[in-house]
Amino acid sequence: MNNKINEGIKTKILEEVKKGEKTIADLGVENSISSKTIYRWIKEAGETSPSYWTLRKLKQENRALKELIGAITLEMEKGKKKGSF
């Protein structure tokens, strides 16, 4: 059995990883490749690895900050309504 993966497919998957629109798990299932293999490719690519992880961390932080801002805004609105009576 030939486990060699076409370079075009590998390149396409790595480009999709960079975009960050799909999870590595989803890309693995779609392409019948293990997530472990895709993570190895990211590590081997070198320059891709830091930007992928940095982007992922920033997206998580951004989501958390948006939730925090929403909660603070809601509390401020509640305070305004109580003070207006």
C-alpha positions as CSV (number, residue, x, y, z in Angstrom):
1,M,0.0,0.0,0.0
2,N,1.3,3.4,-1.0
3,N,1.1,5.9,1.8
4,K,2.7,8.7,-0.2
5,I,0.4,11.7,-0.4
6,N,0.3,13.9,-3.5
7,E,2.2,17.1,-3.0
8,G,-0.7,19.1,-4.6
9,I,-3.1,17.7,-2.0
10,K,-0.6,18.4,0.8
11,T,-0.2,22.0,-0.4
12,K,-3.9,22.5,-0.7
13,I,-4.5,21.2,2.9
14,L,-1.7,23.5,4.3
15,E,-3.2,26.5,2.5
16,E,-6.6,25.7,4.0
17,V,-4.9,25.4,7.5
18,K,-3.4,28.9,7.0
19,K,-6.9,30.3,6.1
20,G,-8.2,28.9,9.4
21,E,-11.7,28.4,8.1
22,K,-11.8,24.7,8.9
23,T,-10.3,22.6,11.7
24,I,-7.4,20.3,11.2
25,A,-9.7,17.4,12.2
26,D,-12.2,18.4,9.5
27,L,-9.5,18.7,6.9
28,G,-8.2,15.3,7.9
29,V,-11.6,13.6,7.6
30,E,-12.3,15.3,4.3
31,N,-9.0,14.1,2.8
32,S,-8.8,10.7,4.6
33,I,-5.6,11.9,6.4
34,S,-4.9,11.7,10.1
35,S,-4.7,14.9,12.0
36,K,-1.3,13.8,13.3
37,T,0.0,13.8,9.7
38,I,-1.3,17.3,9.1
39,Y,0.2,18.6,12.3
40,R,3.5,17.0,11.2
41,W,3.3,18.9,7.9
42,I,2.7,22.2,9.8
43,K,5.7,21.6,11.9
44,E,7.9,20.6,8.9
45,A,6.8,23.8,7.1
46,G,8.4,25.9,9.8
47,E,7.3,29.3,8.7
48,T,3.6,28.2,8.7
49,S,3.7,26.8,12.2
50,P,4.1,30.0,14.3
51,S,1.6,32.0,12.2
52,Y,-1.0,29.2,12.4
53,W,-0.7,28.9,16.2
54,T,-0.5,32.7,16.6
55,L,-3.6,33.2,14.5
56,R,-5.5,30.5,16.4
57,K,-4.6,32.0,19.8
58,L,-5.6,35.5,18.6
59,K,-8.9,34.3,17.3
60,Q,-9.6,32.7,20.7
61,E,-8.6,35.8,22.6
62,N,-10.7,37.9,20.2
63,R,-13.8,35.8,20.8
64,A,-13.3,36.0,24.6
65,L,-12.9,39.8,24.5
66,K,-16.0,40.2,22.5
67,E,-17.9,38.1,25.0
68,L,-16.5,40.2,27.8
69,I,-17.4,43.5,26.1
70,G,-20.9,42.2,25.5
71,A,-21.3,41.3,29.2
72,I,-19.9,44.7,30.3
73,T,-22.2,46.5,27.9
74,L,-25.2,44.6,29.1
75,E,-24.4,45.5,32.8
76,M,-23.9,49.2,31.8
77,E,-27.3,49.2,30.1
78,K,-28.9,47.6,33.2
79,G,-27.3,50.3,35.4
80,K,-28.6,53.1,33.1
81,K,-32.2,51.7,33.3
82,K,-32.1,51.5,37.1
83,G,-30.7,55.1,37.4
84,S,-33.3,56.6,35.1
85,F,-36.3,55.9,37.4
